[in-house]
Amino acid sequence: MYDERHPGLRRRGFLAATSLGALTLAGCAGTDEGEPRSDAAPKSGGRLRAAFAGGGAGETLDPHLANLFADAARAKALYDKLADYGADLSAQPRLAEKWEANKTLDRWQVTLRQARFHDGRPVTAADVLYSYRRIADPDQAFRAKASLEPIDLDASRATGQRSIEFVLKRPTAEFPNVLAAFGAYIVPDKATDFDKKPIGSGPFRFVSFAPGRSAVFRRYDDYWEGAPHLDEVEFVVANEESARVNALLGGQIEYAHELNPTTARAHEGKGQIEIVRLRNSAMQAFCMKTDRPPFDDARVRQAFFLLADRRELVDGALSGAGVVGNDLFGKGYEYYDDSLPQREQDLDRARALLKQAGAENLKVTLDTSAVAAGFTEAASIFRDQAAKAGVTVDVKMGSKDSYWADILNNGTLCCYRSGALPIEAHISQRLLTDSTTNATKWRHKDFDALYEQAQSTRDATARAAVYDRMQRRLYSEGGFLIWGFADWILGTARNVRGVEAKAPANTLDWARFDKVWLA
């Protein structure tokens, strides 16, 4: 899932951070499609410096507190999860070598692969149970706590040094998604000191950490998947996009995370730096509150689906760096229903629906903020599109600091985005009656029952059919007007190889610095 806040850090903080690490030689070139060059065998050695927006002096290397992209990238360098998400958002084995459910899908046997922590100790069932129980601590606010909720951790137990029986509170067909949850990293049994000498089982070992400035990690030669190509990776903090771009152009770093579409267009194909586009990374939407006027009337929601010119929104708000949406989450992901017709703007039909609903000359407030790229532009474009059907949209700017909390329960219409996560997780987190981040206030017991049916269906084809029914319902009358899917854009130096261009942000192969090398 994407982090949705980037606390401010002055540029001088970045410049100080870069001075902490030795400079390496950086060149610069790009390919037309943003694909990494792979015309030679990987080379070993060197330090790669990667710039991310950070979290200031309060940063930590505790992987269970990972929230920002920088946190997640550092955590995956030091630690492993039992599973992680592939490019299609299906769960792929990592520290878990295999998993198997009982017939009723409420007990899962997980077998660990042979892997070792950086201090030489083997990764065991005791480490897994300690990690999960730590995350689930009711007195803590660890990111993966909600994801682990289906597990009865009191009843779950080790059945061998490398095997665990997870007892679940209810049948869960997609339990591997739980193992892959954002922040569900495995740490050593009884580990508590994460900022001074963290020990993980990931591809890099800890060297140094200055919160809000820099973190340096060194290759772990005994990594279970093979040692990284790089000698070292340094994570530096540069909160402003302009600072990341200038550092990349100036050879101070080799990898810049999160560039905006305008920057990408200015530099793509110019030969100085390489632009990598991670397709379908960020859902872009307007969120309608279905429990209050005017959006408690399905006809009004259907009219709003038809007000949107999705191509104009993608071209204008994203500078073309994305694809149009069809009011469903997860385009290209496992279970996505691509059989539904692409929805197009139809102002006449929208007017007719509004008239049927007694909502002619409708006026609504659209909450937006500069909290995410394209939000303010999308709001202005949609305001003009709606006006053509006689709908007045009043755009209201909100605080970047509190926007996400503000729009969860307040207002009626807002700009919204989401990063990559399985369609199952999108439903469970946002579309069930008791979902904690139910921004559209979509609460339907029959819809909840379909989700429970899907989760208790062992056969994947039959389960997909249930998800299809749920998506058709959302397509017809849901509260998410999903107009596009934005590229996540990275910049690299010309000599950087092995950056995966087909992995949405926050999936397994995003920020995989163990697979990167310097040519």
Disulfide bonds with the S-S distance in Angstrom:
none
